[in-house]
Amino acid sequence: MASLTAPPTSQTSETVVRVRGHDRSFGDTHVLHSIDLDIAPGEFVALLGRSGCGKSTLLRSLSHLDPTPAGEVEVSGRTSVAFQEPRLLPWRTVRDNVALALLNGPERKQRFELAEKTLAEVGLGDKLEAWPLQLSGGQAQRVSLARALVSNPALMLLDEPFSALDALTRIDMHQLVIDLWRRHSMAILIVTHDVDEAIALADRVLVMDGGRIAREWSIEPRRDNRAPSKPEIARIRAEMLAALGVQPTSANPNRTPLHNEGAA
C-alpha cells in the first residue's frame, strides 16, 4: 500500500497519534464508541480483539482511508499500512511495487534506488526483478513491509500481516519487524488476533471490546526476556485471554524470545 501523508495537526511531538472521543457508525451499526488513544513516537503498540470489535475500523481511521470528524483523529507525520494480504500488483516487478509508494515523491531514478535499498533491508536484495507470483508467502509479505517502510513513515500500521503465514515464517517476520522498528525509530500499531504475537512484539497491548478500548497492559520485560515460562509473562497472557473471553491455552514453551533488544 502506498504511504499516506497526514494533514497538518495541532498536536505536539509528544505523540504521533492522538485520538479523542472518536465514534464511527455504519448505518444503524455503531462500531467505535468514544475512542481515546495516544501513541508516542517510536512506541510499538498491539491491538487485540475478537472479530467485529472495531480493530480494523480504528486502523482505517488512523490511516485516513476513512474520513474522520475534525479534531477526533490526529496523526503527526507520514503514515503507511501493510495488510494481511500483500496486495502486490502482479504485472509489476518487486522493485516497481515498492517504488509505487514514492510515486508522488522523488524522480524515478531515486525512487528505484530507495526501493532497492529498502528491499535489501528486508532480505530481498536479490529479488528486484522478480514477479509477485514467483514469491513465497513470506517473501511477498516482506515486499509489503518494504513498500510500507520505503517512505520513512512516522507511523506504520500493520493489519494482521502475518496471520496467513506458517508458524516458523511468522517468527522470522516478527524478528524482522523488530529489527526494522529499532533501525528506523518509527511508531508501530499492529492489529492481531494472536496474544503471543502481541506479547512478543509490543511495548503496550490494548484489548478492544464492543468498539471500546477495554483493557491495557504495558509489557515491561525486554523482548529478549519474554519467555512464556516467565511468571510475569504467563500472568499477562492469562489476563489477556480472559479479557478476550478465551479459555486459557498453553503457550509454546520452546519459543525463543526475540533478540536485538538494544538498551531499551
LINNORMO-V743654 format. One record per pair of residues at least 12 apart in sequence whose ideal C-beta (glycine too) atoms are under 7 Angstrom apart, sorted by the first residue. I is the first residue (numbers start at 0). J is the second residue. Records with the same first field share a line. If there is no record, write none. Layout:
I=J + J
//
This chain:
0=79 + 80 + 81 + 82 + 86 + 146 + 147
1=99 + 100 + 102
2=77 + 78 + 79 + 100 + 150 + 152
3=62 + 63 + 78 + 79
4=77
5=63 + 74 + 75 + 76 + 78
8=73 + 75
10=73 + 75
12=40
13=39
14=37 + 38 + 39
15=38 + 39 + 40 + 74 + 75 + 76 + 153 + 154 + 186
16=36 + 37 + 38 + 61 + 74 + 154
17=37 + 73
18=34 + 35 + 36 + 71 + 72
19=35 + 71
20=33 + 35 + 71
21=34 + 60 + 67 + 71 + 72
23=56 + 60
29=210
30=53 + 56 + 210
31=53 + 56 + 57 + 210
32=210 + 211
34=57 + 212
36=212
38=186 + 188
39=186
40=153 + 186
41=184 + 185 + 186
42=186 + 202 + 203
43=180 + 187 + 200 + 201 + 202
44=188 + 201 + 202 + 203 + 205
45=189 + 191 + 197 + 200 + 201 + 204
46=188 + 189 + 190 + 205 + 207
47=191 + 194 + 197 + 204 + 205 + 206 + 239 + 243
48=206 + 207 + 208
49=243
52=207 + 208 + 209 + 210
53=207 + 210
54=190 + 207
55=158 + 190
58=156 + 158 + 190
60=72
61=74 + 156 + 188
62=78 + 80 + 156
63=78
74=154
75=153
76=153 + 154
77=150 + 151 + 152 + 153
78=152 + 154 + 156
79=147 + 150 + 152 + 155
80=147 + 156 + 158
81=143 + 144 + 147 + 157 + 160
82=158 + 160
83=158 + 159 + 160 + 162 + 163
85=139 + 140 + 142 + 143
86=143
87=131 + 139 + 142
89=130 + 131 + 132
92=127 + 128 + 129 + 130
93=118 + 123 + 126 + 127 + 129 + 142
94=111 + 114 + 115 + 118 + 127 + 128
96=131 + 142 + 146
97=114 + 117 + 118 + 142 + 145 + 146 + 149
98=110 + 111 + 114
100=146 + 149 + 150
101=113 + 149 + 150
113=149
114=149
115=127
117=145 + 148 + 149
118=145
120=179
121=141 + 144 + 145 + 175
122=141
123=138 + 141 + 142 + 145
126=138
136=163 + 164
137=164 + 168 + 171 + 172
140=160 + 161 + 164 + 172
143=160
148=179 + 183
151=183
152=185
153=185 + 186
154=185 + 186
155=185 + 187
156=188
157=187 + 189 + 190
158=190
159=190 + 191 + 192
162=192
173=196 + 199 + 200 + 257
174=257
176=200
177=200 + 222 + 257 + 259
178=259
181=259 + 261
194=236 + 239 + 240
195=250
198=218 + 225 + 232 + 235 + 236
199=222 + 225 + 257
201=218
202=217 + 218
203=215 + 216 + 217 + 218
204=216 + 218 + 239
206=239 + 242 + 243
213=242
214=242
216=235 + 239
218=235
220=232
221=260
222=256 + 257 + 260
223=256 + 257 + 258 + 260
224=256
225=256
226=256
227=250 + 251 + 252 + 254
228=252
236=250
//
